[in-house]
Amino acid sequence: MSIDAQAEAGDESQSVEEMATELGEAITRTPEYRRFEETKEAVEADEEAQERIKEFEQLRQEFMLARQTGEATQEDVQRVQEAQEHLHALPVMEEYLDAQEELETRLEQLNEAISAPLAVDFGQQAGGCCEDE
């Protein structure tokens, strides 16, 4: 590869990286991202939500350990599910989860737009070649 071709390839790579950075910055300005950030901050500031998150995480950790040792029961699964439902029932969590789902949908749309001209879907595992779809 000639020096000019290398320089042009380097400029093109830089340009693509710059565009990717600009895309990331543009995403942070979307209504979906702003709503997600606002609802995340609301959850972080809500004492009851934080307490329920701690309870849920503790039960989930205990369940994971019990499962690893083969001692997990259906009752343990039920307790974790109930704690999650109790957490998700908080209005602040409902808002957050709704905002998260909206953002994920928007990001998936953007992934499809980016992946459309390519032979690879970057939102999926891109490890294999010639995968059956």
N, C-alpha and C positions, 0 to 999 in steps of 0.2 A: 504494500500500500504506500502510495506516495505521501510526502509530507503534507501536500495540499489536501489530499483525500483524508488523511488522519485529522487534520485541523478541521475540515468540514464535518467529519463524523463527530469530533469532539464538540463542535458548535451545536450540532443537531442534538447530541445527547444532553448538553446543557440546556438547550431550548426545551426539550421534552421534560427534563427535571424541573425547569422553571414553570412550565405549564402544569405539571403535577402539583407543585407547591401552590400555584394560583388556584387550581381546582380545589385543593384542600381548604384554602382560605375562603373561597367562594361558598363552599359547603357550610362553613361556620356562619355564614351570613344568611342561610336559608331559614325560613320560618320554622321548619321542622327541627333544625339543629338548635335554634334559639329556644324553642319551647322545651326541647329535651334538657338543655342546660338549666333553664329556669326551674323545671320540675325536679331535676336532680338536686339543685340547691335547696329547694323546699323540703325534700326528703331529708337531706343532710341536716337541716335546721330544726326538723321536727323531732322533739324528744321521744314521743311515743313511737314514731316510726323507727327511730334508732334503737329503742329498747326491743321492739319486736324483731328487728333485723338481728340483733344479738342473740335473742332467744332462738330464732330460726337457725342461725348459723351454728349455734351450740348443739341443737338437736341434730342437725344435718351432720356435723362432725362426729357426734356420738354414733349415729347410724352408720356412717362410712366405716368407722372403726369396728363396729359390731359386724358389719357385712364382711370385712376383711378377715375376721376371725371365725366367720361362719355362725355367729351368734345372733344375727339380725332376725327379727320376727316381723310378722305382718303388723303387729301392734306398733312396732318401731316405725314402720313405713307410714302407718296411719297418723302417728304423732307428728312426723315431719310434714306430712301433707296438711294436717290441721293447722300447724304453725304457719305454713306458707299461706294458706287461705286466710288465716287471721291477719297476717301481715298485708296481704293483697287487698283486704277489705277496707283498709284505711283509705279515705278519699285522696290523701296526698300521694299514696302509692298507686292508686288507680290512675291518677293523672300522669304520674311518672311512667307507668307501664304503657299507657296509651301513647304518650309522647315517644317512648322508645320504639314502639311498634311502627309509628308513623315515620320516624327517622330511618329505621331499618328498611321499610318499604321504599323510601326515597333513595337510599343508598343502593338498594338492589336495582332500581331503575337506572341509576347512574352507572352501575356496573355493567348492565346490559348495553347501555349506550357506548361505553368504552370498549366492551368486548365484541360488539357487533362486527367491526371491520377486521377483527383478529381471529385466528384459529384457536385461541385459548380463552376460556372463561376465567379471569383472574380472581373472581369471587369463589371459585371452586378450587379443589386440589389440581394444580397444574403439573403434577409430577409425571403423569403418564402420557404417552403419545398414542394416538390412534384408539382412544377409548370409545367403546360403543355407547351411543346415547339412546 
